[in-house]
Amino acid sequence: MIGQSRPAAQPVTIAAGGFCGANALNWTATTATTPAGGTWLSATASGTVNLTTSSATKVGIKLAGLTAGSYSGTVTITAVDSTNQPVGAPQTITVNLTVRQQCTLQNLSQQAETFSAEPGYNPPAAQTFTVGVIGNCKGAVTVTPTVTTVTPTVTTVNGTGWLAVSPSLPATLTSGESATFTVTATSATVTSAALLLGSYTGSISLAAVDGSGTIIGSPQVVGVTLNVLTAPQLTANQGLSFNVPTGTSSQQITIANTGGAPLNWTAALDPAAPSFITLSAGSGTNLLGGTSTTTSVNINATGLAGGSSYTTSVKITAFDPITGKVVVGSPSTIAVTITIAPPQMALSASSLAFTTTAGSNPAAQTITIQNTGGDTLTWTVGTPSASWLTVTPASGSDNAQVSSTITFKVNAAGLGPGKYNATVVITPTPGTAVTVQVKLTVNQPTS
């Protein structure tokens, strides 16, 4: 039996027979277990025997490390004479061991149970837990040898009368059976309305005895908590505004429970919301009082016309799981405004300066045109005001957040030393034209 002393060793007599004369035989005992490698089986390792005097090996058991179950092994006896020659065939003893579990009250299926209630409403739903009995149980002497009684006892630490368990009478179990108990918090006589707001704690203790007294694992205790709370209340931020040129973007809606009891919530876009708007989460449960969560409004503005705008809304609805009623602050409607930025031209520079010597052309320079808005920006480059200046390309287009490069080249042939000015007008569609100032300094060649 697990937890008890190991069984006493059992002797096996070893005797010699036949024609040995006065010579003694030397014997040895070896053990083996199934499966191999077990250490639970032991035997006296060796000894001597002759025709007039017998010997014995003691077969013993070690329980350390064994669990309940059946085990088997063998003890094999071999003998040799004084010349170390084997004598007779080896003799094998089969050993069977049955290890039994002590009568034990198992751990409860639930170690703790929590209830939530609001004053003036129906009590919270009952909860259950299960306990079982296993092992070799001793029954009452005058009844049966395998009966175990499990008696529930209720204790409340604060508050009175709010905790009950059924059945309240002892349950009679045999090894391998279990019983289920039902726990209720508040009752017809002690309702949540009769309790002040706050947290109430209690416990249910299960003591188990058989014919020999209290069994292993007894008592088992389940802790019980009853939270009497104020009603939940929904709070959510009131508006979201997106201003994007293109691509994806997201903003969060914070959903808060500023009451006491938990709430369940749902989030839904207006049925007419554009398809490029989605929500990351559409519902949540058991949002505790004083806590918050979020759901994200996601948009994908890829391909939307620049300068366009959209309005829609998200409705947050919250329910009290205790009462089934809509909570205070529900529904909450969050307005969502989305503005797609129009095309917008930005130049990397609005002026350039070249310096060269007469008869030599300076290196070309560039300006970057970027669409910092949305949609597609088209642009054209006007004819430079001076013939010594050329700009390429003469036109182009850029999608949102994309840029192009235009190249300015100077041809100084025929120009004498001095300072020259030119202008180039770049016209976006849509948008306002920008004039780029170009200055050229031509120096006298050094002699």
C-alpha positions in Angstrom: 0.0 0.0 0.0 1.4 3.4 -1.0 2.3 5.4 2.1 2.6 2.4 4.3 5.6 0.2 5.4 6.9 -2.2 2.7 5.8 -5.8 3.0 8.0 -8.2 5.0 10.7 -10.1 3.1 9.7 -13.7 2.2 12.3 -16.5 2.6 12.9 -19.1 -0.1 14.6 -22.3 1.1 17.5 -23.7 -0.9 18.5 -27.3 -0.4 21.0 -29.7 -2.0 20.1 -33.2 -3.2 21.7 -36.1 -5.0 25.3 -37.3 -4.6 27.3 -34.4 -3.3 29.2 -36.2 -0.5 30.5 -33.7 2.0 31.0 -31.0 -0.6 29.2 -27.8 -0.3 27.5 -26.0 -3.2 27.8 -22.3 -3.7 24.6 -20.6 -4.9 23.9 -17.1 -6.2 20.5 -15.3 -6.7 19.9 -12.7 -9.4 16.8 -10.6 -9.9 15.0 -9.2 -13.0 11.9 -7.1 -13.4 9.3 -6.5 -16.2 9.8 -4.0 -17.6 13.5 -4.3 -17.3 15.6 -2.0 -15.0 13.2 -1.9 -12.1 14.8 -1.6 -8.6 11.9 -2.7 -6.5 12.9 -6.4 -6.2 15.8 -7.6 -4.1 17.1 -11.0 -2.8 20.0 -12.3 -0.7 22.8 -12.4 -3.2 24.7 -15.7 -2.3 25.3 -18.5 0.1 26.3 -22.2 0.6 24.3 -25.4 1.0 25.1 -29.1 1.4 23.3 -32.3 1.9 22.8 -31.8 5.6 22.3 -28.1 5.9 19.9 -26.0 3.8 20.1 -22.3 3.1 17.7 -19.5 2.2 17.5 -16.3 0.2 15.2 -13.5 1.4 13.1 -11.9 -1.3 12.2 -8.3 -0.5 10.3 -5.4 -2.0 11.2 -1.6 -2.1 8.2 0.6 -2.5 10.0 3.9 -3.1 9.1 5.5 -6.4 6.3 3.0 -7.2 2.8 4.1 -8.2 -0.4 2.1 -7.9 -0.4 -0.9 -10.2 0.8 -4.5 -10.8 4.5 -5.4 -11.1 6.2 -8.7 -11.9 9.8 -10.0 -11.6 11.9 -13.1 -11.1 14.6 -14.4 -8.8 16.9 -17.0 -10.5 19.0 -19.4 -8.3 22.2 -20.9 -9.8 24.8 -23.2 -8.1 28.4 -24.3 -8.7 30.5 -27.0 -6.9 33.9 -26.6 -5.4 35.5 -26.7 -8.8 33.2 -23.9 -10.0 31.3 -26.2 -12.3 27.5 -25.5 -12.7 25.4 -28.0 -10.7 21.8 -28.7 -11.9 19.5 -26.4 -13.9 18.9 -22.8 -12.7 15.8 -22.5 -10.6 13.4 -19.5 -11.3 11.0 -18.0 -8.8 8.2 -15.7 -10.1 7.4 -12.7 -8.0 4.2 -10.7 -8.4 3.6 -7.4 -6.6 0.4 -5.4 -6.4 0.7 -1.8 -5.2 -2.6 -0.3 -4.0 -3.5 3.3 -3.6 -4.5 4.3 -0.1 -8.1 5.4 0.3 -7.9 9.0 -0.9 -10.2 11.9 -1.4 -9.2 13.4 -4.7 -8.7 17.1 -5.4 -11.8 19.0 -6.2 -12.6 19.8 -9.9 -12.8 23.5 -8.8 -10.6 25.0 -6.2 -12.3 28.4 -6.2 -15.6 29.7 -7.5 -16.5 33.4 -8.0 -20.0 34.9 -8.3 -21.0 38.4 -9.3 -24.4 40.0 -8.3 -26.1 43.4 -8.4 -28.5 44.6 -5.7 -32.1 44.1 -6.6 -31.6 41.5 -9.4 -31.9 37.7 -9.6 -29.1 35.8 -7.9 -26.2 34.6 -10.1 -26.3 31.2 -11.7 -25.3 28.3 -9.5 -22.0 26.6 -10.0 -20.8 23.1 -9.4 -17.8 21.1 -8.4 -17.0 17.4 -8.3 -15.0 15.2 -5.9 -14.1 11.6 -6.1 -12.7 8.8 -4.0 -10.0 6.3 -5.1 -7.9 3.6 -3.5 -8.3 0.8 -1.0 -10.9 2.0 1.4 -11.9 0.3 4.7 -15.6 0.2 5.3 -17.5 0.6 8.6 -17.2 -2.6 10.5 -20.9 -3.1 10.8 -21.8 -1.9 7.2 -19.6 -2.5 4.2 -15.8 -2.5 3.9 -15.7 0.0 0.9 -18.1 2.8 2.0 -16.8 6.4 2.3 -19.0 9.3 3.5 -18.3 12.8 2.3 -19.9 15.6 4.3 -20.0 19.2 3.0 -19.6 21.9 5.7 -20.3 25.6 4.8 -18.3 28.4 6.5 -18.8 32.1 5.7 -16.0 34.6 6.7 -18.1 37.7 6.3 -21.8 38.3 5.5 -24.2 35.7 6.7 -26.5 33.2 5.0 -25.6 34.0 1.4 -23.7 30.7 0.7 -25.3 27.3 0.4 -24.4 23.9 -1.0 -26.6 21.0 -2.1 -26.9 18.2 -1.3 -26.2 19.2 2.2 -26.5 15.6 3.5 -23.5 13.3 3.3 -22.8 11.5 0.1 -22.0 7.8 0.2 -19.3 6.8 -2.2 -17.3 3.7 -3.0 -13.8 3.7 -4.5 -13.8 5.0 -8.0 -17.1 6.9 -7.6 -17.6 10.7 -7.5 -20.2 13.2 -6.3 -21.2 16.6 -7.7 -22.2 19.4 -5.4 -24.1 22.6 -6.4 -23.0 25.9 -4.9 -25.4 28.9 -4.8 -24.6 32.4 -3.7 -27.6 34.4 -2.4 -30.9 32.7 -1.8 -34.6 33.4 -1.4 -34.0 34.6 2.1 -30.7 36.4 1.7 -30.7 38.2 -1.7 -28.0 40.5 -3.1 -30.3 43.4 -2.2 -29.8 42.5 1.5 -26.0 42.7 1.2 -24.0 45.9 1.1 -21.8 46.5 -1.9 -18.5 44.7 -1.6 -16.8 41.4 -1.7 -17.9 38.4 0.4 -15.8 35.3 0.9 -16.6 31.9 2.2 -15.6 28.3 1.8 -17.0 24.8 1.5 -15.1 22.0 3.3 -15.4 18.4 2.4 -14.4 15.9 5.1 -14.2 12.2 4.2 -14.0 9.2 6.6 -14.1 5.4 6.1 -14.2 2.6 8.6 -10.6 3.4 9.7 -11.2 7.1 10.2 -10.2 10.2 8.1 -8.8 9.3 4.7 -5.9 10.7 2.8 -6.7 14.1 1.1 -9.4 15.0 3.6 -10.5 17.7 4.0 -10.8 19.4 0.6 -11.8 23.0 0.5 -13.3 25.2 -2.3 -13.1 28.9 -1.8 -16.1 31.0 -2.7 -16.3 34.7 -3.5 -19.4 36.8 -4.0 -18.9 40.3 -5.4 -21.9 42.6 -5.0 -21.3 45.3 -7.5 -22.8 48.5 -8.9 -24.2 48.2 -12.4 -21.8 48.5 -15.3 -21.6 51.7 -17.4 -20.3 52.2 -20.9 -18.0 55.0 -21.9 -16.4 55.4 -25.4 -14.5 58.1 -27.2 -16.8 60.2 -29.3 -15.1 60.7 -32.7 -12.3 59.7 -35.1 -10.9 61.8 -37.9 -8.6 60.4 -40.6 -6.7 62.7 -43.0 -4.6 60.5 -45.3 -3.2 60.7 -48.8 -3.3 57.0 -49.5 -2.6 53.5 -48.1 -3.7 52.0 -44.8 -4.3 53.7 -41.5 -6.0 52.8 -38.2 -7.2 54.5 -35.1 -8.5 53.0 -31.8 -11.9 53.3 -30.1 -11.5 52.9 -26.4 -14.4 51.0 -24.7 -14.4 51.5 -21.0 -16.6 50.1 -18.2 -16.8 52.9 -15.6 -19.3 50.9 -13.4 -18.7 47.9 -11.1 -20.2 44.8 -12.6 -18.8 43.4 -15.9 -20.3 44.1 -19.3 -20.4 42.4 -22.7 -20.1 44.7 -25.8 -20.5 44.7 -29.5 -19.2 47.1 -32.1 -20.8 47.5 -35.6 -20.1 49.8 -38.5 -23.0 51.7 -40.0 -24.6 49.5 -42.6 -23.9 52.1 -45.3 -20.1 52.4 -44.4 -17.8 52.2 -47.4 -16.2 48.8 -47.9 -12.7 50.1 -47.4 -13.5 50.6 -43.7 -13.3 47.6 -41.3 -13.1 46.9 -37.5 -10.5 44.8 -35.8 -12.9 43.4 -33.3 -16.7 43.2 -33.3 -17.4 42.1 -29.7 -16.0 41.3 -26.3 -17.2 39.7 -23.1 -16.7 40.1 -19.3 -15.2 43.6 -19.4 -14.6 44.2 -15.7 -15.6 47.3 -13.9 -12.8 49.9 -14.0 -11.1 48.4 -17.0 -11.1 49.2 -20.7 -10.4 47.6 -24.1 -10.0 48.8 -27.7 -11.2 48.0 -31.2 -9.5 49.6 -34.2 -11.1 51.3 -37.1 -9.0 50.4 -40.2 -9.1 52.1 -43.6 -7.4 51.4 -46.9 -7.3 54.6 -48.9 -5.4 53.0 -51.8 -7.0 54.1 -55.1 -9.4 56.6 -53.6 -9.8 60.0 -55.3 -7.7 62.7 -53.8 -9.8 65.5 -52.3 -12.7 63.2 -51.5 -14.2 62.7 -48.0 -16.4 60.1 -46.3 -18.4 60.0 -43.1 -19.7 57.0 -41.3 -20.1 55.8 -37.7 -19.4 52.9 -35.3 -22.1 51.9 -32.8 -21.0 50.4 -29.5 -23.7 48.5 -27.6 -23.2 47.0 -24.2 -25.2 44.6 -22.1 -25.2 43.6 -18.5 -24.6 39.8 -18.4 -26.0 39.6 -14.8 -29.4 41.3 -15.6 -29.5 41.0 -19.4 -30.3 44.7 -19.7 -28.6 47.4 -21.8 -26.2 49.3 -19.6 -26.1 53.0 -18.9 -24.3 54.8 -21.8 -25.3 52.3 -24.4 -25.5 52.6 -27.3 -22.6 54.9 -28.0 -22.2 56.1 -31.5 -18.7 57.2 -32.6 -18.6 59.5 -35.7 -15.8 58.6 -38.2 -14.7 61.2 -40.8 -12.2 60.3 -43.5 -10.6 62.9 -45.8 -8.4 61.8 -48.7 -5.8 64.5 -49.3 -5.9 66.1 -52.8 -2.7 66.0 -55.0 -0.2 68.5 -53.7 3.1 69.4 -55.4 6.2 70.1 -53.4 9.6 71.0 -55.0 12.9 70.2 -53.5 14.2 73.7 -54.5 12.7 76.9 -55.9 16.0 78.3 -57.2 19.2 77.1 -58.8 22.6 78.8 -59.3 25.2 77.8 -61.9 28.8 79.0 -62.2 31.1 78.5 -65.1 33.8 80.1 -67.2 33.3 81.4 -70.7 33.4 78.7 -73.3 32.6 75.9 -70.7 29.2 74.4 -69.7 28.5 73.8 -66.0 27.3 70.4 -64.6 23.5 69.8 -64.8 21.4 70.2 -61.7 18.1 68.6 -60.7 14.9 69.4 -58.8 12.6 66.8 -57.3 8.8 67.1 -57.8 6.9 65.1 -55.1 3.2 64.5 -54.7 2.8 64.9 -51.0 -1.0 64.5 -51.2 -3.2 61.8 -52.6 -4.5 60.5 -55.9 -2.4 61.5 -59.0 -0.6 64.7 -59.6 0.2 65.8 -63.2 2.6 68.6 -64.0 4.1 70.5 -66.9 7.4 72.4 -67.2 7.1 75.7 -69.2 9.7 76.9 -71.7 12.6 78.5 -69.9 12.7 82.3 -70.3 16.3 82.2 -71.6 17.5 80.2 -74.6 20.7 79.1 -72.8 18.6 77.0 -70.4 16.8 73.7 -71.1 14.7 71.5 -68.7 13.7 67.9 -69.2 11.3 66.2 -69.1 8.6 68.7 -70.0 5.8 66.9 -68.2 5.0 64.0 -66.0 2.7 62.6 -63.2 3.2 61.2 -59.7 0.9 59.0 -57.6 0.5 59.8 -53.9 3.8 60.1 -52.0 5.8 59.4 -55.3 8.3 61.8 -56.8 10.0 62.6 -60.2 13.2 64.4 -61.1 13.6 67.2 -63.7 17.0 68.1 -65.0 18.3 71.7 -65.7 21.1 72.1 -68.2 23.0 75.3 -69.2 24.6 75.9 -72.6 27.1 78.7 -72.2 28.2 78.8 -75.8 28.3 82.4 -77.0 27.9 83.9 -73.5 30.5 86.4 -72.4 31.5 86.9 -68.8 28.7 88.3 -66.6 25.5 87.4 -64.7 22.4 85.9 -66.3 18.9 85.1 -65.0 16.1 82.9 -66.2 12.9 81.5 -64.9 11.0 78.2 -65.4 7.3 77.8 -64.5 6.2 74.4 -63.2 2.4 74.0 -63.3 0.7 71.2 -61.3 -2.8 69.9 -61.9 -4.5 70.6 -59.6 -2.6 73.3 -57.7 -0.8 76.6 -58.2 2.1 77.2 -60.6 5.6 77.6 -59.0 8.4 79.7 -60.6 11.9 78.4 -60.3 14.6 81.1 -60.4 17.8 80.2 -62.2 21.0 82.3 -62.0 24.1 81.8 -64.1 27.5 83.4 -63.5 30.0 83.3 -66.3 33.6 84.1 -65.3 36.5 85.3 -67.4 38.8 82.4 -68.3 42.1 82.6 -66.5 45.1 83.3 -68.8 
